[in-house]
Amino acid sequence: MAEKLRIYGGRRLEGTVVVNGGKNAALAIIPAALLSSEPCTIENLPQVSDIAALRDILEELGASVTLAGSSMTIDPRGVHSTFVSEEHAWRLRASYYFVGALLGVFGKADVSYPGGCAIGSRPIDQHIKGFEALGAEVTVDNSMICARAEHGLHGAEIYLDMPSVGATINIMLAATRAKGNTIIVNAGKEPHIVDLANFINAMGGSVKGAGTDTIRIRGGRPMHGCTYTVIPDQIEAGTLMIAAAATAGDVLIRGALPTHMEALTAKLLEMGARVDEGVGEDSIRVRSDGNHRHVNIKTLPYPGFPTDLQQPMSALLSTARGTSIINETIYEMRHRHLDEIRRMGGQSEVRDRIAIIDGVPKLTGCAVTATDLRAGAALVVAGLMAEGVTDIYNVQFIDRGYEHLEKKLSQLGARIERLPADAD
Ligand code: EPZ
């Protein structure tokens, strides 16, 4: 049943909230469990629909999966297929990680083309470049990614044309079971790439240099089971930080790793918000009087400003004093949510990847539609700030990446409810 979020805006967020486990870390780690010869248990998983989609794919392949709350146990010993159907693959982008995992283990993978947020063309040429360097033959049509390595995979040195998160992860998965050593140059450095490396090493693999632009993998090592806890979600933490500032609130975000949040923290401080890092603990406190200066943002691969946070940030900037500019260098179509914020009274103009946002005194609630996951997050921030009531449709997009967001915000003082989409 289609649902919507209804937000009665203008209320300050105050109190303490706990960050979930990282969605994008979990989406890389769950397929990696296929690399093991024994069951693995992964803990601190966010209870979001993307995780359930990966469970369904694992079961389709023949693995046995037990998902209980935030813990998933995966036994890969029953896997009897290397085919991932369109029925499941289209539900998320991360389904393509099964290409690297299945190719590494079985020398074969037939994975229907992935889905994911409509924020650009999102090509996979760097993934294919990596697989071919490792000795695979890959064919892609508009529905399937088919990879074969009749004689197994071998180590290689792979230079990525750009620090692609997905390509880095997919190559790590395949290279872990390749015979020989692999070097990925110009690799992504995101926290969830480091988390995946730590998980592979916990299974007996050897991945060094994750978090730098050169990752070295010693492949072909025996892989055993393990229990692993996923890192906190950098993007959920950032979204909550932005919401706290947007409502002139005072929020302590527990579980947030300050080192992962530096780019956002710098921009919130530049705007005039107060950000204090937990002394001796993983937490961040955000306070604001609601009077914000405009700032300019350029999204970049980690540790630059995360593209996944520019959309929620654009809502905050909609009522900052002056004109802000957001340069979205990662995706070519990630400003569509500004159409919806304009309906709420925001003033902005988009020229290709550049958004120019003129701050207005206030936003006014109305009916708006989420076009993707982080666009939905942006509309939640806008609704929290706005005068009056905001109904956000397509809430299923938000549910892909935020666990019970309305409950967390309600606990902080927001008045927000989940309703059937056709409710008055
Ligand atoms: C991951 O997407 C995340 N998704 C995205 O988060 C995030 O925005 C992105 O990394 C950047 O941080 C998951 O982890 C499941 P990329 P991914 O490979 O792997 C170019 C969210 O909201 N590119 O770094 O697809 C292309 O322009 C989602 O949680 C190629 O040209 O990111 C692409 O747009 C949205 N060829 C850009 O890099 C390739 O082969 C970023 O891609 C690969 C990428």
Residues whose N, C-alpha, C, O or C-beta is under 5 A from the ligand:
A	BS01	EPZ	N24 L27 R93 A94 C117 G120 R122 P123 I124 D125 Q126 H127 P163 S164 V165 G166 A167 T307 D308 I330 Y331 L373 R374
